[in-house]
Amino acid sequence: MESTNIKLEDGNEIIDITMSDNSEGVEQLSVVADATTDNLKVQLDDLFSDTEPQFEISKSNSHQKCTDEPNSTDVSGSSFHLKQEIRPSDPEVMKTYYQRLFPWRYLFQWLNHSPVPSNDFGHREFAFTLQNDAYLRYQSFPTSDLIRKDVLRLQPTRFEIGPIYSTNPRDRKTLAKSSAFRPIEKELCFDIDLTDYDDIRTCCEKANICSKCWKFITMAIKVLDVALREDFGYKHILWVYSGRRGAHAWVCDKKARNIDDQKRRAIANYLEIIKGGAKSGKKVNQKRPLHPHTLRSLEILKSHFQNDILQDQNPWETDEKFVRLLDLLPDRTLNEALMKKWSSAPGRASSAKWADIDVLAKTGASKSLDAKILLEAKQDIVLEYTYPRLDIEVSKHLNHLLKSPFVIHPGTGRVCVPIDANNCEDFNPLTVPTVTELLEDIDEWSINREQNFREVARKLNDWEKTRLKPYIEIFRTFVNLLLKDEREDHIKDESEGMVTTEF
């Protein structure tokens, strides 16, 4: 890791940090499952304490006064009159977005777990990526107004959210003991990126995506969402589009926020089935009988395998590609028969090749073939081509930072909007609004409603005039349900406390 100290005009010191994934020796942690096919609940063992290396960070910057007020609507100047070739990363565009459209109120309530300011928000770490790519860590704010003002002042290209600390992150260097400053709470997060599917997706590669390969993300959301709810009992799971080629999950239940690194690692290992990189051999080696979670996942994924993999991706169309399929089958004699058949029919569709496996097996192409072992191999192949591919480092550590919902992706200009997990098949990343489109929406709204503009504008937030509206409504509903449960839990804790103190 290399770092360079940089001085801003106002005297704040920041550190430009380039982080690489440090691959730790991943300890195999045990997950004890009291599992039946009807009711699967995972019990996590109490494990050893774990430590995470701390990075040297910047001096905190003081709040500055800003005349911009949150959620304000400038009635007289609501038209932006955008230039045709405006860039999404233009500082003025970003400033306008964060001033008028970003849902600061709901972000505050989400992270604070209450409308009333508390340490849940005040001791939360935020990290800013500035226009010069410098990385400003360990920022904290007591209210949504103050973080909004700092974002408008610094104009970061994006910001990330970290854990709640034992004390205010801005005061960490004033503590007598560095050990007194430690992360104590954070959402359990998951990260899925389509670049991890490059060895099996045929339509796109690297940063490019289309509606066909986005279905890998849809499959991942379906499998992980049901597992987190049914196997661990979590209720409040926020799915967010990453802005280009992936999705993030934020598990926000209090019992998820409070788990330590050992349990986070155990949950990540429980959900991880795909192991190995693009050039590794067999990536799925599931023990039999299959765990109920794996059986349920296969049931969810089998239709996607037929339609999205065999039909849309056609992963074994060429000679070079079908060799990969043969490598995953267990019987050499069967493989030779399949090789002969497919080589004589160039371009044979993957769906036909998949059917050929059973056809030749039933005709006795191999006398030594074990039908059970073949079935298990085919199940593993389905999982390898459909099961979620997780960046588990994101999930394993309490102090990991993750990009905030509703920031702008600097490469695409698209907003990192929530995804409705119940209707994830309807989500299309290619139609997610860009920041320039949102500002154009407000221009169009003001032109179409010029006569009664002043009356209507006082009743609407700016985001309600744009195509961002349905996404903020998803987020608002999610936050309201989370706050409702937090209130009920607080009342329950108080009543139980009163009972235990009575004599």
C-alpha positions in Angstrom: 0.0 0.0 0.0 1.3 3.4 -0.9 0.1 6.8 0.4 0.8 10.4 -0.4 0.1 13.3 1.8 -1.7 16.2 0.1 -2.7 19.6 1.4 -6.0 21.1 0.5 -6.5 24.9 0.2 -8.2 25.0 3.6 -5.3 23.2 5.2 -6.8 19.8 5.7 -4.4 16.9 5.2 -5.6 13.9 3.3 -4.0 10.7 2.2 -4.3 9.3 -1.3 -4.7 5.6 -0.6 -4.5 2.9 -3.2 -5.8 -0.3 -1.6 -5.2 -3.7 -3.0 -7.1 -6.8 -1.8 -4.9 -8.4 0.8 -5.7 -12.1 0.6 -5.6 -13.5 4.1 -5.3 -17.1 4.9 -8.9 -17.9 5.0 -9.7 -19.9 8.0 -12.4 -22.4 7.6 -15.0 -21.5 10.1 -17.7 -23.8 11.2 -21.4 -23.2 10.7 -23.7 -25.4 12.6 -27.0 -25.8 10.7 -30.1 -27.1 12.3 -31.5 -27.8 8.9 -34.7 -29.3 7.4 -36.1 -28.7 4.0 -39.0 -26.9 5.6 -37.3 -24.8 8.2 -33.5 -24.0 7.9 -32.0 -21.8 10.6 -28.2 -21.3 10.8 -26.6 -21.2 14.3 -23.2 -19.6 14.3 -20.5 -20.8 16.7 -18.8 -18.4 19.1 -15.3 -18.2 17.5 -11.9 -16.7 18.3 -11.4 -12.9 18.3 -10.2 -11.5 15.0 -8.1 -8.5 14.1 -8.2 -6.3 11.0 -5.2 -4.2 10.1 -5.8 -0.5 10.6 -4.8 2.0 7.9 -3.1 5.3 8.7 -5.6 8.0 7.9 -6.1 11.7 7.6 -6.5 14.6 9.9 -10.2 15.4 10.3 -11.5 18.5 8.6 -13.6 21.0 10.4 -17.2 21.8 9.3 -17.5 25.0 7.4 -20.6 27.2 7.1 -22.6 26.8 4.0 -25.6 28.8 2.9 -27.3 25.9 1.1 -30.2 24.4 3.0 -31.2 20.8 2.7 -34.3 19.8 0.7 -34.8 23.4 -0.4 -36.6 24.1 -3.6 -35.5 27.2 -5.6 -38.8 28.1 -7.3 -37.4 30.9 -9.4 -34.4 29.0 -10.7 -35.7 25.4 -11.1 -34.7 25.3 -14.8 -31.1 24.2 -15.3 -30.8 24.9 -19.1 -28.2 22.1 -19.5 -25.6 22.2 -22.3 -25.8 19.4 -24.7 -22.3 18.0 -24.2 -22.3 18.3 -20.4 -20.3 15.6 -18.6 -21.8 13.7 -15.7 -18.7 14.2 -13.6 -18.8 18.0 -14.1 -18.4 19.5 -10.6 -21.4 21.8 -11.1 -23.6 18.9 -12.2 -22.5 16.9 -9.2 -23.1 19.9 -6.9 -26.6 20.4 -8.2 -27.4 16.7 -7.8 -26.3 16.6 -4.2 -27.9 19.9 -3.4 -31.3 19.2 -4.9 -31.9 15.5 -5.6 -29.9 13.3 -3.2 -32.1 11.9 -0.4 -30.1 13.1 2.6 -33.0 12.8 5.0 -33.6 9.2 4.3 -29.9 8.4 4.2 -29.6 9.9 7.7 -32.6 8.0 9.1 -31.3 4.7 7.5 -27.9 5.0 9.1 -29.1 6.6 12.4 -32.0 4.1 12.9 -34.0 6.9 14.3 -35.2 10.4 13.2 -33.4 11.8 16.3 -29.6 12.4 16.0 -27.6 9.8 17.8 -24.1 8.2 17.9 -25.4 5.6 15.3 -24.9 8.4 12.7 -22.5 10.7 14.6 -19.9 8.0 15.1 -20.3 6.6 11.6 -17.3 6.8 9.3 -17.7 8.3 5.8 -14.9 8.3 3.2 -14.7 10.7 0.3 -13.0 10.2 -3.1 -12.1 13.7 -4.2 -11.9 15.1 -7.8 -8.1 14.5 -7.8 -8.6 10.8 -6.7 -7.4 11.5 -3.2 -9.1 9.5 -0.6 -10.4 11.2 2.6 -11.2 8.8 5.4 -12.7 8.8 8.9 -15.1 11.7 8.3 -18.1 11.9 10.6 -21.1 14.2 11.0 -23.7 14.6 13.7 -26.6 15.5 11.2 -27.6 15.0 7.6 -27.3 18.8 7.1 -23.6 18.8 8.0 -22.6 15.9 5.7 -24.6 17.6 3.0 -22.7 20.8 3.4 -19.3 19.0 3.4 -20.2 17.1 0.2 -21.2 20.4 -1.5 -18.0 22.0 -0.3 -15.6 19.2 -1.2 -17.6 17.9 -4.2 -16.3 14.3 -4.1 -16.8 12.0 -7.0 -18.4 9.5 -4.6 -18.5 8.7 -0.9 -18.4 5.4 1.0 -20.0 4.3 4.3 -18.0 2.5 7.0 -18.9 1.2 10.5 -20.0 2.9 13.6 -17.0 3.4 15.9 -16.7 3.4 19.7 -16.0 7.1 19.6 -16.2 9.9 17.1 -13.8 9.1 14.2 -12.7 12.8 14.1 -11.4 12.5 17.7 -9.5 9.2 17.2 -6.0 10.9 17.5 -6.9 12.6 20.7 -7.4 9.2 22.6 -4.8 8.1 25.1 -5.0 4.5 23.8 -5.5 3.7 20.1 -7.3 0.5 21.1 -10.1 2.7 22.5 -11.0 3.5 18.9 -12.6 0.4 17.3 -15.5 -0.4 15.0 -18.5 -1.7 17.0 -21.3 -2.0 14.5 -22.0 -2.1 10.7 -24.4 -3.6 8.3 -23.5 -7.1 6.9 -22.7 -6.4 3.2 -22.3 -8.5 0.0 -20.8 -7.5 -3.3 -21.5 -9.1 -6.7 -19.6 -7.9 -9.8 -20.1 -9.2 -13.3 -16.3 -9.2 -14.0 -16.3 -12.4 -11.8 -18.4 -14.0 -14.5 -16.2 -13.2 -17.4 -15.2 -16.9 -17.8 -18.8 -18.0 -18.4 -20.6 -14.9 -19.9 -20.3 -14.8 -23.7 -22.1 -11.6 -24.4 -19.8 -9.1 -22.7 -16.6 -8.8 -20.8 -14.8 -6.5 -18.4 -16.8 -3.3 -17.6 -19.4 -3.9 -20.4 -22.8 -5.3 -19.6 -26.1 -6.0 -21.4 -29.5 -7.3 -20.4 -28.4 -10.9 -21.0 -25.5 -10.9 -18.6 -27.3 -8.8 -16.0 -29.4 -11.9 -15.4 -26.4 -13.3 -13.5 -27.1 -10.5 -11.0 -30.8 -11.3 -10.9 -30.0 -15.0 -10.1 -27.6 -13.9 -7.3 -30.2 -11.6 -5.8 -32.8 -14.3 -5.8 -30.6 -16.9 -4.2 -28.9 -14.7 -1.6 -32.0 -12.8 -0.5 -34.0 -16.0 0.3 -31.0 -17.5 2.1 -30.4 -14.5 4.3 -34.1 -14.4 5.2 -34.9 -18.1 5.7 -31.6 -19.4 6.9 -30.5 -16.5 9.2 -33.9 -14.8 9.9 -32.9 -11.3 8.5 -35.7 -9.0 7.4 -34.2 -5.7 6.3 -32.0 -6.3 3.2 -31.4 -3.4 0.9 -30.2 -4.2 -2.6 -28.4 -1.4 -4.5 -27.2 -1.2 -8.1 -23.5 -0.4 -8.1 -23.8 2.1 -11.0 -22.2 -0.1 -13.7 -21.9 -3.9 -13.5 -22.9 -5.1 -10.1 -25.0 -5.0 -7.0 -24.5 -4.6 -3.3 -26.6 -6.0 -0.4 -26.9 -4.2 2.9 -28.3 -6.4 5.7 -29.5 -3.8 8.2 -31.1 -5.8 11.0 -29.7 -4.9 14.4 -28.6 -8.5 15.0 -26.7 -8.4 11.7 -25.1 -5.1 12.4 -23.7 -6.4 15.8 -22.0 -9.6 14.6 -18.2 -9.7 14.8 -15.7 -10.6 12.1 -15.7 -14.3 12.9 -19.5 -14.6 12.4 -19.3 -12.4 9.3 -16.7 -14.8 7.8 -18.7 -17.8 8.8 -21.8 -16.4 7.0 -19.7 -15.6 3.9 -18.2 -19.1 3.9 -21.7 -20.6 4.3 -23.0 -18.7 1.2 -19.8 -19.2 -0.9 -20.0 -22.2 -3.2 -18.0 -21.0 -6.2 -14.3 -21.2 -5.4 -11.3 -20.4 -7.5 -10.5 -17.9 -10.2 -11.2 -17.8 -13.9 -8.3 -20.2 -14.8 -8.9 -22.7 -12.0 -10.4 -26.1 -12.6 -13.6 -27.4 -11.2 -15.1 -24.5 -9.1 -17.9 -26.4 -7.4 -17.2 -29.5 -5.2 -20.3 -29.9 -3.1 -20.5 -32.8 -0.6 -23.4 -35.2 -0.8 -26.1 -35.3 0.4 -26.5 -31.6 -0.7 -27.2 -29.1 2.1 -30.8 -27.8 2.1 -29.5 -24.3 1.1 -27.9 -25.8 -2.0 -30.9 -27.8 -2.9 -33.1 -24.7 -2.6 -30.7 -22.8 -4.7 -30.8 -25.4 -7.5 -34.5 -25.3 -7.5 -34.4 -21.5 -7.9 -31.7 -21.6 -10.6 -32.8 -24.5 -12.8 -35.1 -22.4 -15.0 -32.4 -19.7 -15.3 -29.9 -22.4 -16.4 -32.2 -23.5 -19.2 -33.2 -20.0 -20.4 -30.4 -17.6 -19.4 -27.4 -19.9 -19.7 -28.1 -22.5 -22.4 -30.2 -20.3 -24.6 -28.9 -16.7 -24.1 -25.3 -17.3 -23.2 -24.8 -20.5 -25.3 -21.6 -21.2 -23.4 -20.4 -24.3 -25.2 -21.0 -23.4 -28.9 -17.4 -23.7 -30.1 -14.9 -26.6 -29.9 -12.7 -24.6 -27.5 -15.7 -23.9 -25.2 -17.3 -27.4 -25.1 -13.9 -28.8 -24.0 -14.6 -27.0 -20.7 -17.9 -28.8 -20.3 -16.2 -32.2 -21.0 -13.6 -31.4 -18.3 -16.5 -31.2 -15.8 -17.9 -34.6 -16.6 -16.8 -37.7 -14.7 -16.5 -40.4 -17.3 -13.8 -40.6 -19.9 -15.6 -43.0 -22.3 -18.7 -40.8 -22.3 -16.6 -37.7 -22.9 -15.0 -39.3 -26.0 -18.4 -40.2 -27.4 -19.6 -36.6 -26.8 -16.4 -35.2 -28.3 -16.9 -37.2 -31.5 -20.6 -36.2 -31.8 -20.0 -32.5 -31.2 -16.9 -32.3 -33.5 -19.0 -33.7 -36.3 -21.6 -31.0 -35.8 -19.9 -27.6 -35.6 -22.0 -24.9 -34.0 -24.4 -27.3 -32.2 -26.3 -25.3 -29.6 -25.4 -25.6 -26.0 -28.9 -26.7 -25.1 -28.6 -29.6 -27.5 -25.2 -30.6 -26.2 -26.6 -30.6 -22.6 -29.3 -32.9 -23.8 -26.8 -35.1 -25.5 -25.1 -36.0 -22.2 -28.2 -37.9 -21.0 -29.0 -39.3 -24.4 -25.6 -40.9 -24.8 -25.5 -42.0 -21.1 -28.8 -43.9 -21.6 -27.6 -45.6 -24.8 -24.7 -47.2 -22.9 -21.9 -45.2 -24.4 -19.9 -46.0 -21.3 -20.4 -49.3 -19.5 -18.6 -48.0 -16.4 -20.7 -44.9 -16.1 -22.2 -44.3 -12.6 -25.6 -42.6 -13.2 -25.5 -41.1 -9.7 -22.0 -39.6 -10.1 -23.1 -38.2 -13.5 -26.2 -36.5 -11.9 -24.0 -35.0 -9.2 -21.6 -33.7 -11.8 -24.4 -32.1 -13.7 -25.7 -30.4 -10.5 -22.3 -29.0 -9.9 -22.2 -27.7 -13.5 -25.5 -25.9 -13.0 -24.2 -24.3 -9.9 -21.0 -23.2 -11.5 -22.8 -21.4 -14.2 -25.6 -19.9 -12.2 -24.7 -19.6 -8.4 -23.7 -16.2 -7.0 -20.0 -15.3 -7.3 -19.3 -13.2 -4.2 -16.4 -10.9 -3.3 -16.4 -12.3 0.2 -13.7 -9.9 1.5 -16.5 -7.3 1.5 -18.6 -9.4 3.8 -15.9 -10.6 6.2 -14.8 -7.5 8.0 -16.6 -5.0 10.3 -14.6 -2.1 9.1 -15.0 -2.6 5.4 -16.3 0.5 3.5 -18.9 0.3 0.7 -20.2 2.9 -1.7 -23.3 4.7 -0.6 -26.6 4.3 -2.2 -27.6 7.2 -4.6 -24.1 8.3 -5.4 -23.2 8.8 -9.0 -20.9 6.3 -10.7 -18.2 8.5 -12.2 -17.7 6.2 -15.3 -21.4 5.9 -16.4 -23.0 8.9 -14.7 -25.8 6.5 -13.5 -27.2 6.7 -10.0 -26.6 3.8 -7.6 -30.3 3.2 -7.1 -32.1 0.5 -4.9 -33.3 -2.7 -6.5 -36.6 -4.2 -5.4 -35.7 -7.8 -4.6 -39.3 -8.9 -5.0 -39.3 -7.7 -8.6 -35.6 -8.0 -9.4 -36.3 -9.5 -12.8 -37.9 -6.2 -13.9 -34.8 -4.2 -13.0 -32.8 -3.0 -16.1 -29.5 -1.4 -15.4 -29.4 0.2 -18.8 -32.5 2.3 -18.0 -31.3 3.6 -14.7 -31.2 7.4 -14.9 -28.0 9.3 -15.3 -27.4 12.5 -13.4 -27.7 14.6 -16.6 -31.1 13.0 -17.4 -32.3 13.8 -13.9 -31.5 17.5 -14.3 -33.1 17.5 -17.8 -36.2 16.0 -16.1 -36.5 19.1 -13.9 -36.1 21.4 -16.9 -38.8 19.6 -18.7 -41.1 19.6 -15.6 -40.7 23.3 -15.2 -41.5 24.0 -18.9 -44.6 21.7 -18.9 -46.0 23.3 -15.7 -45.0 26.9 -16.3 -48.5 28.4 -15.5 -49.0 26.8 -12.1 -45.3 26.2 -11.4 -45.0 28.3 -8.3 -47.9 26.7 -6.6 -46.9 23.1 -7.4 -43.2 23.5 -6.8 -43.8 24.3 -3.1 -45.5 21.0 -2.6 -42.9 18.7 -4.4 -39.3 17.8 -3.7 -37.2 18.1 -6.7 -36.6 14.3 -6.9 -40.4 13.9 -7.3 -40.1 15.7 -10.6 -37.7 13.2 -12.0 -37.4 9.5 -12.9 -35.5 9.1 -9.6 -38.8 9.2 -7.8 -39.6 5.4 -7.8 -36.2 4.5 -6.5 -36.3 7.0 -3.6 -39.8 5.7 -2.8 -38.4 2.2 -2.6 -35.7 3.5 -0.2 -38.1 5.5 1.9 -40.4 2.5 2.3 -37.4 0.4 3.3 -36.2 3.0 5.8 -39.7 3.4 7.4 -40.0 -0.4 8.0 -36.5 -0.5 9.5 -37.3 2.4 11.8 -40.6 0.8 12.8 -38.8 -2.4 13.9 -36.1 -0.4 15.7 -38.7 1.5 17.7 -40.5 -1.7 18.6 -37.3 -3.4 19.7 -36.4 -0.3 21.8 -39.8 -0.3 23.5 -39.4 -4.1 24.1 -35.9 -3.7 25.6 -37.2 -0.9 27.9 -40.2 -2.9 29.2 -38.0 -5.9 29.8 -35.6 -3.7 31.7 -38.4 -2.4 33.9 -39.5 -5.9 34.7 -36.1 -7.1 35.8 -35.7 -4.2 38.2 -39.0 -4.8 40.0 -39.0 -6.6 43.4 
